[in-house]
Amino acid sequence: MNRIRQTISVALVFAMLSIGLTAVQAQRRPYRMNDRQVGELIRRVEASADKFRATIDGALDRSRYDGTRSEDNINTFIQNFENSTDQLRDRFNRRVSVASDVEQVLRQAEFINSFMLNNRLNRAAQSDWAMVRTDLNALGSAYGVNWRWNQQGTIGGGSTTTTTLPYRLGDPQLRQIIQRIENRTDRFRASVDTALDRSRYDGTRAENNINSFIRDFENATDTLRDRFNSRNSATGDVEGVLQRAAYIDEFMRRNNLTRRAENDWLLLRTDLNELASAYNVAWNWNTNNTLPNTGGGGGGVYASAGLTGTYRLDPSRSDNARDVAARATANLPYNQRQRINDNIMTRLDSPDMLAIERRGNSVTIASSRAPQTTFDADGIERREQLPNGSTARVAARLNGERLIVSSAGDRETDFNVTFEPLDGGRSLRVTREIWNDRIGTSPVVVRNIYNRTSDAAQWNVYTGAQTYPSETGSVNTATGDYVIPNGQTIVATLNTDLTTKTSQVGDRFTMTVREPSQFEGAVIE
């Protein structure tokens, strides 16, 4: 395999993993302004919404609506609107907001708008709501959402943006498939419970494993259903369901249970195949199940105590990055606090999945946010140019089974990351330290715990680069480290003039890729 931008492989992979650098902020965004301007728009919406809530509370208390169902309704509408705004804020801070997040905010605001049209409150409440609407229009425009407010006092505003659904079937057909999967999952769980209670697996780690796999699968299915109902489902949601189903499938292949349990699983697999086809997901049960044998004698899937494996974030045992960032910035002046908080959150937000493979001093790592990249953990410090133009001194080393990666040279991108197996290899602790000159010399530290889901590194944890629509309607991919297959023909344009008169052996030069389209814009050094 050949690698583009190999000279920054170590630093960039940790940036893509959200473990240190802010270089990923260079990726294209779904909005037409810069981050600071969009952040200010969201803050304006939040501030005007807070003012509106205060005035409407006072207006309702002095009106005939006080203590009535109408008051309950508008309070519910405002709460839902605030929740959707909070979600937009959170996704914007994590650099994953899209136009549909703004549309959800506007849909919730439409309920309030209809209430205000149908119910006469005081002038202050009307004026404050008009201000909220003005800010929402500006926010919609920034994300390319042209919202039409309903002027008739009925629910039914709408966006003029066109959304391409990620599935082939009609909503009723797809809803039926999801419902069928949920029903057959309930039936399969019951038959497996009965089969395990009557088998040699009863009370063993194998029983705990399959129960955990089914629970994760049910959670993924619930997430898909909720996102489908809100019209936000994507192929990644279906892939998440299928990946968790693969663990169950492997268990069923390697452990003989009752005929009823096996038949129930086959029926459920048939429905999952239909779901994959509906979302255009190419799924092969024979190649995607890489879970090790959960084993006849009740042995678990967690036999290895080393780094190699696949891991899922356990939020219940991990630090909350938002709380850590809030504590770190609590003493800053108000006009700086949000900006520094956003910067810290960007660098501390964690991927949901990690895959790591160690072969001697060679380490390959991937996450749900970045494809696999290989580097040498040999303790040698290397100077690497970062995408923002600064230079860092990066070193990766192994201390037993602990992997330690550090970068120094620019306070805005400096980091230390430690990967440390725990509980005999059943979990992995990832400790990140970052710095920001605005909050002093002490690092901001976040510790996350990941539970091992496989002894093997499953590289399909990364399902593709996040894409964002540009203003012209084309699709742009996030910047990052690309891996291309041997034999791939690439057309590139030199960025530096090369002549036999002036060029010397060892001179560096760069080229920008033009073809194929999936690598367009990448820089070869």
N, C-alpha and C positions, 0 to 999 in steps of 0.2 A: 504494500500500500504506500502511496505517496501522500505527503502532508503539505498543505499550504500554510504559510506562516509558522513553520516549525520553530523558528527562533523564539517565539513567545509561548510555546506550548504549555509550560507549567503555569505561568501567570494567567494565561487566558482561560485555561480550563477551570481554574478556581474562580475566576470572574463569572464564567458561565454557570458555575455551581452556586452562585450567590454567596461565595465564601471569601470575600475580601475586596475585590476591585469594583470600581464603579464604571468600568469600561463598557459594560453592556448597555449603559444609558445611550450609547451612540446609535442604537438600533432605531429603525423608523417607527414612528408612533401613529396611532390612528387619528390623531388630531392635527389641526393645521397650525397651531401655535407651538411655542417652545414649552418645556415642562413648567418653568416658572409662571408663565402666563396662564396655563391651564390650571395649575395649582391655585393661583390667585382667583380664578373664576369659581372654582369649587369652594374656596373659602368664602367668597362673596355670597354664593348660594346658601351656605351654612349660616352665615351671619344674618342675612335677610330673612331666612326661615326662622331663626331664633327670635328675631324681632317680631315677626308675624305671629308666632305662637303666643308670645306675651300679650300682644294687643288683642288677639282673638279670645284668649282666656278671659281678659277683662270685659270684652264686649259680650261674651256669652253669659258671664255672671250677672250682667245688668240687663239681660234680655229675657224674652219669654221662653227661650230655649233652655234656660238654666235648669238642670236636673232632668231633662227630657232625653228621649232616644236620639234626637237630632244632635244634641251635644255629644252623646256617646259616639255617634257616627263620625262627626268631624274630628274628634280626638283620635279615633281609629285611623282615619285617613291621614292625619298629620303624622301619627306614629309610623305608619307604613312608609310614608314619604321620607321621614327621617332615617328609617332603616335602609331604604334603597340608596339614600345619599351617603350613609355611612359605608355601605358596600362599595359604592363608586369610589369614595375616598380611599378605602382600603386597597382596592384593586389598582387605583392610580398610583398609590404609594409603592405598590409592588411591581409597577410597570407592566401590568397585564390588563388594563382597562380597555374596553372596546366600545363601539357605538351602541351595542345592545344594552350595556350598563346604563348609558345615558337615556336610552329609550325607556328603560324600566323606571328611572327616576321620573321621567315625564309622564308615563302612564299613571304612576301614583299621584303625581301633581294634578292630573286631570280630574280625579275624584274631588280634590279640594276645590278646584276651579268651578266645577259644577255646583258644589254646595254654595260657593260664594255668589254664583249667578242666581240661585234659587232662593237664597235667604238673605234678607237685608240686615246687615250689621252696621256698625258705626263707620264713619268716614276713615278713621285711622286704620281699621282692619282692612277696608277696601284698598286704601292707598298702599299699605304694607304688602298686601297680596300682589298688587300690580308690580311692585318692585321685585318681588320674588320671581314673577313671571318674566320680567325683563332680564333678570340674571339667568334664568333657565333658557331663554331664547338664545342668549350669548353662548351658554354652555353647549346647547344643541348645535349651534352653528360651528363651534370649534371642532366638534366631532362629525360634522357633515350630516347632522340630523335636522331636517327642516320640519319642525313640528307645527301642526295646525291645531290651535286651541278651539275646542267646541264652544260656540257662542250661544247655544240653545239651552244650556242648563241641563244637558243630558250627558251621560258618560259616552265618550266615543271620539275623542281627538285621535290624531294619528300622525304617523311619520310618512314623509314622502320618499324615504330611502327604501330601496328594494333589497330584501334579504333573501339570499339563496339558501333554501333549506338543505341540511346535510344528508337528507334521506330521500329515497326514491318513492316511497309509498305515500298514500294520503294519511292525514292525521288519524282518522278512525282506525285504519288498518294497523298502523304502527302502535297505537294505543292498545289495540287488542293483543298484539304480540307481547308487549311489555306486561300486560295484565296476565297473559298466559304463563309467561316466565315466572312471575311472582307466585301464581297459584301452584305451578308445578314445583317450584322451589320449596314451598311449604310442604307439599306431599313428599318430596324427596327427603327433606329434613326428618320428617316423621318416620319414614321407612329406614333411614340410616340409623336413627336413634334406636329403633327396635332391633335392627341387625347387630349394632355394636353391643347392646345390652346382653345379647345372647351369644356373643363371640368371645374369643380369647383376647380381644382388644379392650374389653370392658375395664375401665379404670387405668388404662395405660396412657403413655404419652401420645401414642398413635391416635387414640380417641380424642385427646385434647387438640391434636393437630387438625384433624378433620373438622371438629367443631369450630376451630378458629378460622379455617378456610371458608366454611359455609357462612359464618358470621360476616367475614370480610366481603364475600360475594353478595350477601344480602344488602350490606351497606352500599356497595357500588351500584347495585340495582336500584336502591332507593334514590341515590343521587341522580342516576339517569332519569328515573321517572320524574323527579322534582324539576330537573332542568328541561325535560321534554314538556312538562305542563306549563312551564314559564317560557317555552319556545326558545330556550338557550342551549339545547343539547347539541353535542358535537361528536365527531367520530372518536375523539379522545375519551369521551365518557363510555362509549361502547367498548373500546379497547381495554379500558379499565375493568369493565365487567368480564370480558373474555379472559384477561390475564389472571384474574382471581378464579375464574371457572377452570383454568388450566391446572391449578393446584389440586382442585377437587378431582379433575379427570385423571391426573396422574395417580392420586391415591386410589381411585376406583380401579385403575389398571393393575396396580401392584398388590392389592389386598382383596381377597375373595370375601365378598359379603353375600347377602341373600339375593335370590333372583329378582325379588321385588325391588330392592334398592337399585340393582343394576338396570332394570327396565325403566325405573323412574328417572335415573340419570340419563339414559339414552333419549328418552322423550324430551327432557330438559335441554340436552345438547342439540336436538333437532330445532327447537325454538331459538336457541342461541345462534345457530347457523342462519336462520331466517333473519334474525336481528342484524347479524354481521352483513348479510347481503343487502339489507335495506339501507344500511349506512355506508355501503361500498367498502367494507373492511375485508381484506383478504386474510382469512384465518385458516390455519392448518393445524388441527389438533395433534398431528403426528410430529410437528416440528416446534411448536410453541411451548410444550410442556417439558421444562427442564428441571423440575423439582426432583431432588434426590429421593431415593426410596425411603418412605416413612416406616417401612420395615415391619416384618412379621412379629418380632418379639417385643413390640411396643417401643422400639427404638425411635428416637425423634429425628427430625430433619436438621437438628442443630449439633452435628457431630464435630464440626471444625471449630477450633478456638482461635484460628488465624484471621487475617483481614479479609481474605477472599470470600465473597458471598454477595447476596442481594439483600438490601435492607429497606424497611419502610419506617418512616418517621412516626414516633409515638408521642403525640402532643401532650398526653397526660403526664409524661415523665420528662418533658422538655421545658426549657425556659420559654416564656412568651416574649418574642422579640419586640412587640409593641410596648409591653410594660418596661422592658429593659431600656428601650430608646426614650420612653417618657421620663424614667428616673434619671437618665444621663443628661437630659436637656432641661430638667425642672428648674434649674437656677439661671438659665439663660434669659436675656431680655426677651419680651414677648415678640418683638419684630424679627428676632433671629430664631426663635425656638422651633417654629414649624419647619423652616427650611433645613435646619440641622437634623431635626427629627426625621424628616423624609430621607435625608442622605444616609443616616444610620440604618433606617428600616430597609432601604434598598440593599445595603451591604450585609444585613443580618438575616434577611428572609431566607428560609431554608427550603430546599427541594423536598418533595414528598418521598422520592425513592433515590437510592444510591446503589450502584453496582461497582464492586472493586475486585480486581484480580492482581495478585502479587506473584511474580516469578523471579525469585532472587531479589535483586535490587530494582528490577523493572516493575513498575506499577501502572496498571491501566484502570482508569476510573471514568464512570459515566453517571449521569443523573437523569431525572425526569425532565430536566431543563437543558441538557447538553449531551451531545454524542460522546462516544468513548475517545479518550486521548491517553497516550502512553508517554511516560517520562521516567527518568532514572532517579531513584532516591538514593544517591550516592554521597550526599553531604557536600558536594562541590557547589560553591556559590557561582552563579552565572549572572551576567548582566543582560537584562532583557529590556527591549524597548516596548513600552505599553502602547495600546491604541490611542491614548490621549497625548502621546508624544513624549511623556516623561520616561525616565530610565529607572528600573528597579533592580536590586540585587536579590535574586531568588535562589533558594536552596531547599532541597527536599532530602530528608534522611530517615532512616529506620532505626528504631531503638527496640530491639526485639520485634514484637508485632505492632508496636506503636509507629504510626507514620506521622511525621511532623513536617509541615511545609511553612516556610516563612518568606515574606517579601518586605524589603526595606528600601528607602530612597525617596519616597514621596508620601507625606503624612496622609494625604487624601486617599491613598491606595494601599498603604502598609497593612499587613495582616500576619497573624500566626494562626495556623489551623492544626489541630491534633486529632488523629483518628485512633481510637483505643478500644480494642475488644473488651467486653465485660461479660460476666456471668458464664464463663466457660465458652465464650463465642456466641452465645444466644442473642447478644445485643452489641451495639457499637455506640460509643460516646464520641461525639464530634464537638470539640471545643474551639470556638472562634474568638480571636481577639482582634479588634480594630481600633484605630486612633482617629481623633479629630481635634485639631488645634483649638477649636472653640470651647471644648469642654475639659481642657487641661491635659496633663501628661499621662494620666492613668488610662489604660485601655478600657474599652467597652467589651464585656465578656458575655457570650451566650453559650450555653451548653445544651446540646440536643441529644436525645437518645433515639437510636434506630433499632428496631427489632429485626433480627435475621429472618428472612422468609425463604432463603435457599442457600445451600452451601456453594452453589455455582454463581458466577457473575452473569446475570441475565441482561444482555445488552439491549433488549427490547424495552427496558424501562424508559428509554428515550424514544418517543414516537414521532419526532419530527420537529423542526424549528418552528417557533411561533411566527405566524405571518400576520401582516397588517396591511390593509388596503391603503394605497396612496391616494393623493388628491386626484390623480388621473384615472383611478380605478384599477391600476395594475397592482400586483402583489409584490411586496418587498419582504425579504426574510431578515431575521436578526443577524447581526454580525457575529462572527465566531470562527472557530477553528474547523476547517473542512477536511474531510477525508475522502479521497477519490480512488477508484479502483485502478489497478494496473491496466494499461492499454487504453485508457480513456484519452480521447483527443480533445485538447483544449486550445482555443483561439484566444490570444491575449495581446494587448498593446503595451509596448514599452513605455514606462513613465520617465525613463532616464535615457538621454542620448548615449549611444555606444558607438565609438569609432576606434579604428585600429591606431589612430594617431595619438589619442589621449588616454585610452583605457589601458589599465594595468591588470595583471593577474591578481585576483583577490578582491578587485573592486566590487562593491555591492551595487545591485540594481533591482528595480521592482517592475512588475508587469501587472496590469489590471485585466482580469478575465472578462471576455466578451461572450464566449460560447463554451459549453452549453448553458442554457438559461438558468439552471439551478445553482450555478456558481458565478453568475454574472455579478461583477462588482467586487469580487474577492481579489485580494492582493497577493501576488506571489513574490516572495523575497528570496 
